[in-house]
Structure formats: C-alpha cells, structure tokens
Amino acid sequence: MKKIVLLFVFTLAFVSCSKNDSDDDVVVSDYYGKWIQFAEAPYINDPSSTQFSYQFNKDNTFTKTRNYDNTITTLSGTFEIVTNENATVFVLTYPEQNFLISSCTGGLKESFTLDKKGHLNDNAGMCDRYGKYKKAK
C-alpha cells in the first residue's frame, strides 16, 4: 500500500512540475491591422531597423510604409496567409518592382513567418535583410 501511495505522490509531483512549452507561445489570430518593425540586439541603435510598418486589411490588401530620414514612402499590394501544421506565412505581392521590396530573389513577393512569440520575421533574413515586426496595440 505504501508503494502505491508513493507512486501516486511521485506521479502527481512529476505532472505538477512539468513545464508546458505551449504556455510560452503567443497566439495571434487577428492578423489584420498595423504591424511595426522593432529592433533587437545588435540592431537596437540602428534607425534603419525600425523604419517600416505594414497595414494588413481584411480585403487582403496591404500598405507598406517606410519612415526614414524625414521621408515617408508607401507601397501597396495584395497578400495571402498560408497556414499549415508547421507555420503561418504571410505572402505579399506587389504590382510593380521597387527597391524597398524585401526579397532575396528580387521579385515582386515578400514573405514573413509568424513565430511562437507572435512576431512576423522577414524571410529575406537569409540574404542579410533584417525585419522583425510586432502587432501594434
């Protein structure tokens, strides 16, 4: 009987103390609205690391705004959200070429992946583009 009680106590302690990693995840289900670029180390003091924002609209259009050196530039286009069991990816399409499109291939598309902290990460990071965005409140 003592063994059963001890087994029960150890099982209860183990289950109670285990960490649930999903509690650390931030769930962003309302993708629409404004997303602003923010900087993390080592880019915190670099003004070019906080110059962009995106406005995602419910009609699947978006506006990209760049505010840098007292000049505001806007681009717009359409977007789709692709979700599977591994990731949520925003795919943005522009109607014409512009040097502000963040793409490793130089095309008309940008893409961002939603991470577990609820931030959008620019997928052009693999070719030295920096972009991390959080939903504006």
C-alpha positions in Angstrom: 0.0 0.0 0.0 2.9 2.4 0.8 4.4 1.7 -2.6 1.1 2.6 -4.3 0.8 5.8 -2.3 4.5 6.8 -3.0 4.0 6.0 -6.7 0.9 8.2 -6.7 2.7 11.1 -4.9 5.7 10.9 -7.3 3.4 10.8 -10.3 1.5 13.8 -9.0 4.7 15.7 -8.3 6.1 15.0 -11.7 2.9 16.0 -13.6 2.6 19.2 -11.4 6.2 20.3 -12.0 6.4 19.6 -15.7 6.6 22.7 -17.9 4.2 23.2 -20.7 6.1 24.9 -23.5 2.9 26.0 -25.3 2.3 28.5 -22.4 5.2 30.5 -23.8 3.7 30.7 -27.2 1.8 33.9 -28.1 -1.3 33.2 -30.2 -2.0 35.9 -32.8 -5.3 35.1 -34.5 -6.2 38.6 -35.7 -3.6 39.2 -38.4 -5.3 42.4 -39.6 -4.2 45.8 -38.6 -0.8 47.5 -38.2 2.5 45.7 -37.6 5.5 47.7 -36.7 9.2 46.9 -37.1 11.2 46.7 -33.9 14.9 46.1 -33.3 16.7 43.6 -31.1 20.4 43.4 -30.4 22.7 44.1 -32.3 20.4 46.5 -34.2 18.8 48.4 -31.4 20.6 51.7 -32.1 20.3 51.5 -35.9 17.4 53.7 -37.1 17.1 51.7 -40.3 16.0 48.7 -38.2 12.7 50.5 -37.2 11.8 52.3 -40.4 9.0 50.0 -41.8 5.4 49.2 -40.9 2.7 47.2 -42.6 -1.1 47.6 -42.5 -2.9 44.4 -43.4 -6.6 44.9 -44.4 -9.5 42.5 -44.3 -9.9 42.7 -48.1 -6.4 41.1 -48.4 -4.7 44.3 -49.4 -1.7 45.8 -47.5 0.3 49.0 -47.3 4.0 49.0 -46.5 5.2 52.3 -45.1 8.8 53.4 -44.7 9.5 56.4 -42.5 13.2 57.1 -42.7 15.2 60.4 -42.7 12.1 62.5 -42.6 10.8 60.9 -45.8 7.7 58.7 -45.9 7.3 56.2 -48.7 4.4 53.8 -49.2 3.9 50.7 -51.3 0.8 48.6 -51.6 -0.3 45.2 -52.9 -2.2 42.1 -52.0 -1.4 39.3 -49.5 -2.4 35.8 -48.6 -1.9 33.9 -45.4 -0.7 30.3 -45.8 -1.1 28.2 -42.7 0.0 24.6 -42.2 0.8 22.5 -39.1 4.4 23.9 -39.0 4.0 27.6 -39.7 1.9 30.6 -40.7 3.4 32.5 -43.6 2.3 35.9 -45.0 3.0 36.1 -48.7 2.8 39.7 -50.1 2.7 40.5 -53.8 3.5 43.9 -55.2 2.1 45.1 -58.6 5.5 46.5 -59.8 9.2 46.3 -58.9 10.6 48.6 -56.2 13.9 48.6 -54.3 12.0 48.5 -51.0 10.6 45.0 -51.7 12.4 42.7 -49.2 13.2 39.7 -51.4 16.3 37.6 -51.9 15.3 36.9 -55.5 14.5 40.5 -56.5 10.9 39.6 -57.4 7.6 41.1 -56.6 7.0 39.0 -53.5 7.9 39.3 -49.8 7.2 36.7 -47.2 7.1 36.7 -43.4 6.8 33.8 -41.0 4.8 34.2 -37.7 7.0 32.9 -34.9 6.0 31.5 -31.5 6.3 34.9 -29.8 3.7 36.4 -32.2 6.3 38.3 -34.3 6.5 38.4 -38.0 10.0 37.6 -39.3 11.2 38.7 -42.7 12.1 35.5 -44.7 14.7 37.6 -46.6 16.8 37.4 -43.4 18.8 34.7 -45.1 20.2 37.3 -47.5 21.1 39.9 -44.8 17.7 41.7 -44.7 16.6 42.5 -41.1 12.9 42.7 -40.3 11.0 41.7 -37.2 7.5 43.0 -36.7 5.0 43.1 -33.8 1.3 43.8 -33.9 0.6 47.4 -32.8 -1.8 47.7 -29.9 
